[in-house]
């Protein structure tokens, strides 16, 4: 994937993943590997990911619009906080913030976060989660 084909929303997603990785002040090797693995799965080279991280954009205006995209991005964020097998209070709060930012109701944020963490912990993939949420 060429740099000019990477959407602004996808760039924002990777910047959020990076923010999530460092929010507990313990940026582990496992989190770094997870970040690059997520990029690779989306066809983004390590070089292009480095460029995204070194040239941040305004994230607040770039919110995923569809439920599929929101769940996709929240799933990746959950994978990031689970990468080292420990979820700090800061990581949990950050995930709640993203749930709210993505337009989910505040009264549902804790249930959504807990569901995503449990789903990632037991190894569910994005497709399984989307299926469960839609049915």
Secondary structure as a PSIPRED ss2 file (coil, helix, strand):
# PSIPRED VFORMAT (PSIPRED V4.0)

   1 X C   1.000  0.000  0.000
   2 X C   1.000  0.000  0.000
   3 X H   0.000  1.000  0.000
   4 X H   0.000  1.000  0.000
   5 X H   0.000  1.000  0.000
   6 X C   1.000  0.000  0.000
   7 X C   1.000  0.000  0.000
   8 X H   0.000  1.000  0.000
   9 X H   0.000  1.000  0.000
  10 X H   0.000  1.000  0.000
  11 X H   0.000  1.000  0.000
  12 X H   0.000  1.000  0.000
  13 X H   0.000  1.000  0.000
  14 X H   0.000  1.000  0.000
  15 X H   0.000  1.000  0.000
  16 X H   0.000  1.000  0.000
  17 X H   0.000  1.000  0.000
  18 X H   0.000  1.000  0.000
  19 X H   0.000  1.000  0.000
  20 X H   0.000  1.000  0.000
  21 X H   0.000  1.000  0.000
  22 X H   0.000  1.000  0.000
  23 X C   1.000  0.000  0.000
  24 X C   1.000  0.000  0.000
  25 X C   1.000  0.000  0.000
  26 X C   1.000  0.000  0.000
  27 X C   1.000  0.000  0.000
  28 X C   1.000  0.000  0.000
  29 X H   0.000  1.000  0.000
  30 X H   0.000  1.000  0.000
  31 X H   0.000  1.000  0.000
  32 X H   0.000  1.000  0.000
  33 X H   0.000  1.000  0.000
  34 X H   0.000  1.000  0.000
  35 X H   0.000  1.000  0.000
  36 X H   0.000  1.000  0.000
  37 X H   0.000  1.000  0.000
  38 X H   0.000  1.000  0.000
  39 X H   0.000  1.000  0.000
  40 X H   0.000  1.000  0.000
  41 X H   0.000  1.000  0.000
  42 X C   1.000  0.000  0.000
  43 X C   1.000  0.000  0.000
  44 X C   1.000  0.000  0.000
  45 X C   1.000  0.000  0.000
  46 X H   0.000  1.000  0.000
  47 X H   0.000  1.000  0.000
  48 X H   0.000  1.000  0.000
  49 X H   0.000  1.000  0.000
  50 X H   0.000  1.000  0.000
  51 X H   0.000  1.000  0.000
  52 X H   0.000  1.000  0.000
  53 X H   0.000  1.000  0.000
  54 X H   0.000  1.000  0.000
  55 X C   1.000  0.000  0.000
  56 X C   1.000  0.000  0.000
  57 X C   1.000  0.000  0.000
  58 X C   1.000  0.000  0.000
  59 X C   1.000  0.000  0.000
  60 X C   1.000  0.000  0.000
  61 X C   1.000  0.000  0.000
  62 X C   1.000  0.000  0.000
  63 X C   1.000  0.000  0.000
  64 X C   1.000  0.000  0.000
  65 X C   1.000  0.000  0.000
  66 X C   1.000  0.000  0.000
  67 X H   0.000  1.000  0.000
  68 X H   0.000  1.000  0.000
  69 X H   0.000  1.000  0.000
  70 X H   0.000  1.000  0.000
  71 X H   0.000  1.000  0.000
  72 X H   0.000  1.000  0.000
  73 X H   0.000  1.000  0.000
  74 X H   0.000  1.000  0.000
  75 X H   0.000  1.000  0.000
  76 X H   0.000  1.000  0.000
  77 X H   0.000  1.000  0.000
  78 X H   0.000  1.000  0.000
  79 X H   0.000  1.000  0.000
  80 X H   0.000  1.000  0.000
  81 X H   0.000  1.000  0.000
  82 X H   0.000  1.000  0.000
  83 X C   1.000  0.000  0.000
  84 X C   1.000  0.000  0.000
  85 X C   1.000  0.000  0.000
  86 X C   1.000  0.000  0.000
  87 X C   1.000  0.000  0.000
  88 X C   1.000  0.000  0.000
  89 X H   0.000  1.000  0.000
  90 X H   0.000  1.000  0.000
  91 X H   0.000  1.000  0.000
  92 X H   0.000  1.000  0.000
  93 X H   0.000  1.000  0.000
  94 X H   0.000  1.000  0.000
  95 X H   0.000  1.000  0.000
  96 X H   0.000  1.000  0.000
  97 X H   0.000  1.000  0.000
  98 X H   0.000  1.000  0.000
  99 X H   0.000  1.000  0.000
 100 X H   0.000  1.000  0.000
 101 X H   0.000  1.000  0.000
 102 X C   1.000  0.000  0.000
 103 X C   1.000  0.000  0.000
 104 X C   1.000  0.000  0.000
 105 X C   1.000  0.000  0.000
 106 X H   0.000  1.000  0.000
 107 X H   0.000  1.000  0.000
 108 X H   0.000  1.000  0.000
 109 X H   0.000  1.000  0.000
 110 X H   0.000  1.000  0.000
 111 X H   0.000  1.000  0.000
 112 X H   0.000  1.000  0.000
 113 X H   0.000  1.000  0.000
 114 X H   0.000  1.000  0.000
 115 X H   0.000  1.000  0.000
 116 X H   0.000  1.000  0.000
 117 X H   0.000  1.000  0.000
 118 X H   0.000  1.000  0.000
 119 X H   0.000  1.000  0.000
 120 X H   0.000  1.000  0.000
 121 X H   0.000  1.000  0.000
 122 X C   1.000  0.000  0.000
 123 X C   1.000  0.000  0.000
 124 X C   1.000  0.000  0.000
 125 X C   1.000  0.000  0.000
 126 X H   0.000  1.000  0.000
 127 X H   0.000  1.000  0.000
 128 X H   0.000  1.000  0.000
 129 X H   0.000  1.000  0.000
 130 X H   0.000  1.000  0.000
 131 X H   0.000  1.000  0.000
 132 X H   0.000  1.000  0.000
 133 X H   0.000  1.000  0.000
 134 X H   0.000  1.000  0.000
 135 X C   1.000  0.000  0.000
